[in-house]
Amino acid sequence: MSLLNLFPSIRLIVYAALFVFLCNIVILITQWIGWLLHGEVLLFTSNRDGDDDIYLLDLRRGLTVRLLNTDVDEGALRWSPDGTRIVYTAPYHTMQIRVLNLQDSSELEVSVPSGDNMLPVWSPDGTQIAFSSGRSRAGFLSITIVDAETGEVGRRLSMPSAEDRVSAWHGDQLLYSAIADGTWAIFRMNEDGTDRRVVVNLVGGDFGAVWSPDGTQIAFTSFTDTVNQVYIMDADGSSARQLTYNMGGSAFPVWSPDGQRILYTVSIDFRTRELYIMDADGQNHRRLTYNDDDDVGFGWMPYE
């Protein structure tokens, strides 16, 4: 005879605990469905629980949920155009790129086997991923394109001796950073690797450029005086203007799906980093996270 039959009170306690557990699962599923229906969800990494893990922040409800918890540091997160997958980097032996399917929690590695793989970006239709791959410590990074479903390498867009850091894919063009005249500049090229040209090259160095959803503007990070700050410019590289003036510096701009706001990361007193958002014209800056750890923003859930 089992203990549950001998002691009915224990059976009641077990049933009650199971009921509470199932209720919590239902609540989490309900929250997730709500996020999917209403949008306004940010994707970021945080080391608030040790390693850099992947988190979601619901702007409307103020809820934060850890999405992926591993024993390594995840980074360089990007949401797929349809919002069903997340591509990210993780240091398994070398830096590798993985795709997390949010519908069934499956994962696929899409890296080039040898060397470091970093800075993944989705193609506009979500079928391909471009990233920089090579020997980063030696200063060699070439842009590679792989199939997002199989991980099969399609083509390399850079010479093996290049140091091209891809940052965005819009239409049939890619944005990337590379050295020009001794400083980091922002370039654009066709998705087949042709027609490479400088978009902007300010004095201090520019990187992390991302197109607005309609492709008319580009937000990027530029080294200004002694720290990084967020800038915006027209898609042809004209009318570059500074949007942030934080003492500790700002970086990693991410457009909202409607192009009206920008998520960015601020270094607080040169120590910890926190999430902020602002209007796309640089007005109405608002701090989103408050803790003594590093929070770095990488994505905004796509919505209609």
C-alpha positions as CSV (number, residue, x, y, z in Angstrom):
1,M,0.0,0.0,0.0
2,S,1.4,3.4,-1.0
3,L,2.0,6.3,1.4
4,L,-0.6,8.3,-0.4
5,N,-3.3,5.7,0.6
6,L,-2.0,5.4,4.2
7,F,-1.9,9.2,4.8
8,P,-4.8,10.9,3.0
9,S,-3.5,14.3,4.1
10,I,-0.2,13.8,2.2
11,R,-2.3,13.0,-0.9
12,L,-4.2,16.2,-0.5
13,I,-0.9,18.2,-0.2
14,V,0.5,16.5,-3.3
15,Y,-2.6,17.2,-5.3
16,A,-2.7,20.9,-4.1
17,A,1.0,21.3,-5.0
18,L,0.3,19.8,-8.5
19,F,-2.7,22.1,-8.9
20,V,-0.6,25.2,-8.0
21,F,2.1,24.1,-10.5
22,L,-0.4,23.7,-13.3
23,C,-1.9,27.0,-12.6
24,N,1.5,28.7,-12.8
25,I,2.0,27.0,-16.2
26,V,-1.3,28.3,-17.4
27,I,-0.5,31.8,-16.2
28,L,2.9,31.8,-18.1
29,I,1.2,30.5,-21.3
30,T,-1.5,33.1,-21.0
31,Q,1.2,35.9,-20.6
32,W,3.1,34.5,-23.6
33,I,-0.1,34.5,-25.8
34,G,-0.8,38.1,-24.6
35,W,2.7,39.2,-25.7
36,L,2.2,37.5,-29.1
37,L,-1.1,39.3,-29.6
38,H,-0.2,42.7,-28.3
39,G,3.5,43.2,-29.2
40,E,5.7,45.7,-27.4
41,V,8.1,43.0,-26.2
42,L,11.8,43.6,-26.0
43,L,14.6,41.1,-26.4
44,F,17.7,41.6,-24.3
45,T,20.5,39.9,-22.4
46,S,21.3,40.3,-18.7
47,N,23.8,38.9,-16.2
48,R,21.5,39.6,-13.2
49,D,21.4,35.9,-12.4
50,G,25.1,35.1,-13.2
51,D,25.8,34.4,-16.9
52,D,24.4,36.6,-19.7
53,D,21.0,34.9,-20.4
54,I,18.2,35.8,-22.8
55,Y,15.3,37.8,-21.4
56,L,12.0,39.3,-22.6
57,L,10.6,42.6,-21.3
58,D,6.9,43.4,-21.9
59,L,6.7,47.2,-22.1
60,R,3.0,47.5,-21.5
61,R,2.9,45.2,-18.4
62,G,6.3,45.8,-17.0
63,L,7.0,42.0,-16.9
64,T,10.4,40.4,-17.3
65,V,10.8,36.7,-18.1
66,R,14.0,34.8,-18.6
67,L,13.7,32.9,-21.9
68,L,16.9,30.9,-22.0
69,N,19.1,29.9,-19.1
70,T,22.4,28.2,-19.8
71,D,25.9,28.1,-18.2
72,V,27.4,30.3,-21.0
73,D,27.0,33.9,-22.1
74,E,24.5,34.5,-24.9
75,G,24.7,37.6,-27.0
76,A,24.0,39.3,-30.4
77,L,20.3,38.4,-30.3
78,R,18.1,39.0,-33.3
79,W,14.4,38.2,-33.7
80,S,13.3,36.5,-37.0
81,P,11.1,38.7,-39.2
82,D,8.0,36.6,-38.3
83,G,8.8,36.6,-34.6
84,T,8.9,32.8,-34.2
85,R,12.7,32.3,-33.9
86,I,15.7,34.0,-32.2
87,V,19.3,33.8,-33.5
88,Y,22.0,34.3,-30.9
89,T,25.7,33.7,-30.2
90,A,27.2,31.5,-27.5
91,P,30.8,30.5,-26.7
92,Y,30.9,26.8,-27.2
93,H,34.6,26.1,-27.7
94,T,34.6,28.9,-30.2
95,M,31.9,31.5,-30.7
96,Q,28.9,29.8,-32.3
97,I,25.6,30.8,-33.7
98,R,22.3,29.1,-32.8
99,V,18.7,29.5,-33.8
100,L,16.1,29.0,-31.1
101,N,12.6,28.1,-32.3
102,L,10.1,29.6,-29.9
103,Q,7.3,27.3,-31.1
104,D,8.9,24.0,-30.1
105,S,12.0,25.1,-28.1
106,S,14.3,23.3,-30.6
107,E,17.7,24.7,-31.5
108,L,19.8,24.6,-34.6
109,E,23.5,25.5,-34.9
110,V,24.2,27.4,-38.1
111,S,27.9,28.3,-37.6
112,V,30.9,27.7,-39.7
113,P,32.7,24.9,-37.8
114,S,36.2,26.5,-37.5
115,G,36.8,30.0,-36.0
116,D,34.6,32.5,-34.4
117,N,31.1,33.3,-35.6
118,M,29.3,36.5,-34.6
119,L,26.9,39.3,-35.3
120,P,24.1,37.3,-37.0
121,V,21.4,39.1,-39.0
122,W,18.2,37.7,-40.7
123,S,17.4,38.1,-44.3
124,P,14.1,40.1,-44.8
125,D,12.2,36.9,-45.6
126,G,13.7,34.9,-42.7
127,T,15.2,32.1,-44.9
128,Q,18.8,33.1,-44.5
129,I,21.2,34.4,-41.9
130,A,24.3,36.5,-42.6
131,F,27.1,36.7,-40.0
132,S,30.8,37.5,-39.6
133,S,33.0,34.5,-39.3
134,G,36.8,33.9,-39.0
135,R,39.6,34.5,-36.6
136,S,38.5,37.6,-34.7
137,R,41.6,37.8,-32.5
138,A,43.7,38.0,-35.6
139,G,41.5,40.6,-37.1
140,F,40.0,38.5,-39.9
141,L,36.2,38.4,-40.3
142,S,34.4,37.6,-43.5
143,I,30.6,37.8,-44.0
144,T,29.0,34.4,-44.6
145,I,25.4,33.6,-45.5
146,V,23.8,30.3,-44.4
147,D,20.4,28.7,-44.8
148,A,18.3,29.4,-41.7
149,E,16.5,26.1,-41.8
150,T,19.5,23.7,-42.4
151,G,22.6,25.7,-41.5
152,E,24.1,24.9,-44.9
153,V,26.7,27.5,-45.9
154,G,25.5,29.3,-49.0
155,R,28.2,31.8,-49.9
156,R,31.0,34.1,-48.5
157,L,30.7,37.8,-49.3
158,S,34.1,38.8,-48.0
159,M,37.7,37.8,-48.6
160,P,39.2,35.7,-45.8
161,S,41.6,38.5,-44.9
162,A,38.8,41.1,-44.5
163,E,37.5,42.4,-41.2
164,D,33.8,43.0,-42.1
165,R,31.3,43.2,-39.3
166,V,27.8,42.8,-40.6
167,S,25.0,44.6,-38.8
168,A,21.8,44.7,-40.9
169,W,20.0,43.3,-44.0
170,H,17.2,45.2,-45.7
171,G,15.8,44.4,-49.1
172,D,18.7,43.2,-51.2
173,Q,21.4,45.1,-49.3
174,L,23.6,44.6,-46.3
175,L,25.2,47.1,-43.9
176,Y,28.5,46.3,-42.3
177,S,31.4,48.0,-40.6
178,A,35.0,47.9,-41.8
179,I,38.2,49.9,-41.6
180,A,38.4,52.9,-43.9
181,D,41.2,55.5,-43.7
182,G,42.3,54.2,-40.3
183,T,38.9,54.3,-38.6
184,W,35.7,52.1,-38.5
185,A,33.2,53.2,-41.1
186,I,29.8,52.0,-42.2
187,F,29.5,50.3,-45.6
188,R,26.7,48.9,-47.7
189,M,26.8,46.3,-50.4
190,N,24.4,44.1,-52.4
191,E,23.5,40.7,-51.0
192,D,25.7,39.1,-53.6
193,G,28.7,41.0,-52.4
194,T,28.9,43.6,-55.2
195,D,28.7,47.4,-55.2
196,R,30.5,48.0,-51.9
197,R,30.6,51.6,-50.9
198,V,31.1,53.8,-47.7
199,V,27.8,55.1,-46.3
200,V,29.3,57.3,-43.5
201,N,32.8,57.7,-41.9
202,L,32.7,60.2,-39.0
203,V,35.9,61.1,-37.1
204,G,35.8,58.7,-34.2
205,G,34.6,55.5,-35.8
206,D,31.1,54.1,-36.6
207,F,29.5,50.6,-36.2
208,G,26.3,48.7,-35.5
209,A,24.2,50.4,-38.2
210,V,20.6,49.3,-38.6
211,W,18.0,50.4,-41.1
212,S,14.6,51.8,-40.1
213,P,11.8,49.4,-41.0
214,D,10.9,51.5,-44.1
215,G,14.6,51.7,-45.2
216,T,14.7,55.5,-45.3
217,Q,17.0,56.0,-42.2
218,I,19.9,54.3,-40.5
219,A,20.6,54.4,-36.8
220,F,24.2,53.6,-35.7
221,T,26.8,54.0,-32.9
222,S,29.7,56.5,-33.3
223,F,32.6,57.1,-31.0
224,T,32.2,60.8,-30.0
225,D,34.9,62.4,-27.9
226,T,35.6,59.7,-25.3
227,V,32.5,57.5,-25.5
228,N,30.0,56.0,-27.9
229,Q,26.8,57.7,-28.7
230,V,23.7,56.8,-30.9
231,Y,23.3,58.7,-34.2
232,I,20.8,58.7,-37.0
233,M,21.2,59.5,-40.7
234,D,19.4,59.3,-44.0
235,A,19.8,56.0,-45.8
236,D,22.3,57.6,-48.3
237,G,24.6,58.7,-45.4
238,S,23.5,62.3,-45.4
239,S,22.2,64.4,-42.5
240,A,23.9,62.5,-39.7
241,R,22.9,63.8,-36.3
242,Q,23.5,62.8,-32.7
243,L,20.6,61.5,-30.6
244,T,22.1,60.6,-27.2
245,Y,24.5,62.6,-24.9
246,N,25.0,60.2,-22.0
247,M,28.2,60.7,-20.0
248,G,28.9,57.0,-19.8
249,G,28.0,56.4,-23.5
250,S,25.2,54.8,-25.5
251,A,25.2,52.0,-28.1
252,F,23.2,49.2,-29.9
253,P,20.2,51.1,-31.4
254,V,17.2,48.9,-32.4
255,W,14.2,50.3,-34.2
256,S,10.7,49.5,-33.1
257,P,8.7,47.7,-35.8
258,D,6.7,50.9,-36.7
259,G,9.9,53.0,-36.9
260,Q,8.7,55.5,-34.3
261,R,11.0,54.6,-31.4
262,I,14.5,53.3,-30.8
263,L,15.7,50.9,-28.1
264,Y,19.3,51.5,-27.0
265,T,21.7,50.6,-24.2
266,V,23.3,53.2,-21.8
267,S,26.4,52.7,-19.7
268,I,25.6,54.0,-16.2
269,D,28.6,55.7,-14.7
270,F,30.9,53.6,-16.9
271,R,29.9,50.5,-14.8
272,T,26.6,48.8,-15.5
273,R,24.5,49.0,-18.6
274,E,20.7,49.6,-18.7
275,L,17.9,49.7,-21.3
276,Y,16.4,52.9,-22.6
277,I,14.0,53.9,-25.3
278,M,13.5,57.2,-27.1
279,D,11.5,58.6,-30.0
280,A,13.2,58.2,-33.4
281,D,13.9,62.0,-33.4
282,G,15.8,61.8,-30.2
283,Q,13.1,63.1,-27.9
284,N,11.4,61.5,-24.8
285,H,14.2,59.3,-23.5
286,R,13.0,56.8,-20.9
287,R,14.9,54.3,-18.7
288,L,13.5,50.8,-18.6
289,T,15.7,48.8,-16.3
290,Y,17.2,49.5,-12.9
291,N,19.7,47.1,-11.4
292,D,23.4,46.7,-10.6
293,D,24.0,44.3,-13.5
294,D,24.4,44.5,-17.3
295,D,21.3,44.7,-19.5
296,V,21.9,45.0,-23.2
297,G,19.1,45.4,-25.7
298,F,19.0,43.5,-29.0
299,G,15.5,43.2,-30.4
300,W,11.9,44.3,-30.6
301,M,9.3,41.7,-31.2
302,P,7.9,42.1,-34.8
303,Y,4.2,43.1,-34.9
304,E,1.7,44.3,-37.4
